[in-house]
């Protein structure tokens, strides 16, 4: 007699896609890289003009990207640290900590890239740290 687990596992077996999915995903990735590269090119050559900052939406997208990336990085770090300290199953090995560090860095890099692209003059970003002005607003 079949158990309930056998019935459920047979019922939800993955069905291979009828179309080849991998070439389609590569095409989507390639088109996304082209569109994103064109956007970065426009940002570097024309500055903030194409962004249309008369609306709150374009300004908010940069901030949302930053908060999303920092939130994911912090969440990965806190969950993995708690899991390691409390010896949760799956978090007790150092390998899981290495994976958490990679995920945290992979989520904070786009956040910092968003802030970097949002700066008015990206070439002057180093001046903030190199020549601080403590009396400025």
N, C-alpha and C positions, 0 to 999 in steps of 0.2 A: 504494500500500500504506500502511496506517495505521501510524503509529509507536506505540510503547508509551505515550508521553505523551498522544497523542490518545485512546487507548483508556481510559486512567486518568481523563482529564478528563471524558470522556463518561459513564463509569461512576459517577462521584461528583458528578454535577450535583445542586444542591440541589433538593429537591422542595418546592413551596409547601405550607404547611399546609392541611388541609381546612377547619379552623375558622379564623375570623378571630382571629389571635393578639394583635393590638394592643389591642382592647378588653378582652380578658382580662387582659393585663398591666397596663393602666390600673386595672382593678378590683382586682387584687392589690395594686397600689401604694396605692390609696385606702384599702383595708381595713387595710393595714399602717400607714399614717399614722394612721388612727383608733385602732387598738390601741396604737400607740406613744404617741400623744398622751394617751390615757387612762392609760397607765403613768406618763408624766411628771406628769400631773395628780395621780395617787395619790402619787407620790414627793414632790411639792411640798406637798401638803396633809397627808399622814399620816407623812411621814418614812420611817424605816427599818422601821416596823412590818410592812408587807406583804411585805418582802423575805425574812423567815424566816431570820435569820442563825444559827439553831441548827444549820444544816447548813453543810458546807464548799462546797457547790455554788453558792449565790447569791453568796457572798463571792468565790469563784474566778471567777465570770463577769465581774465588774467588772475584776478584774486581768487576765484573759485578753483582754478587750476593749482594755485599755490596751496590753498587750504586743503584741497583734496590730497595732494601728494604728501604734504607734511602729516596730515591725519593718518594716511595709510602707513607711512614710515613709523610714526609713533605707535600706532596700533600693533603693527607687527612686532616692534621691539618690546612693548609691554606684555603682550600675550606670550611671546616666546620666553621672556625673562621670568614671568610668573610660572609658566609651564616647567621651566628648568628648575626653578627654586622649589616649587611644590611637587616636583617629580610626577607631573602628569604623564600619562601614557603617550608616547610619541614625541615628547619633549625632553626626555631624560638624557639623550645622547648629545655629544658636542656637534655631531653632524647636523642636527636640527638647528643649533645655534648659528652655524655657518650659513645655512640656508636662510635663516631669519635676517642675518646681516646683509646677504646679497639682495633679498627682497626689499629690505629697508633702504638700501642705497639705490636700488633700481626704481623705487618710488619717489625718492627725494630729488634725484637728478632732474626729472622733468619739472618738478616744482621750482627748483632753482633756475632752470632754463627759462621757465615762464616769467619769473621775476627779471631775469637778465634781459629777455626780449622786451619786457615792459618798460625798461629804463629809457629815458629820452636819448641820452648819449651813451651807448654801451661801451664806447672806448674810454669813457671817464669813470667807469665803475671802480677801478683800482684806486682812484684818487680819494674815495671815501675813507678807505683804510690808511692810505699812505699820507694824506694831508688832512687830518680831521680839523674841523672848525667847531669848537665846543661852544662858541657864543652864537652860532647861527640857530635859527628857529628850527 
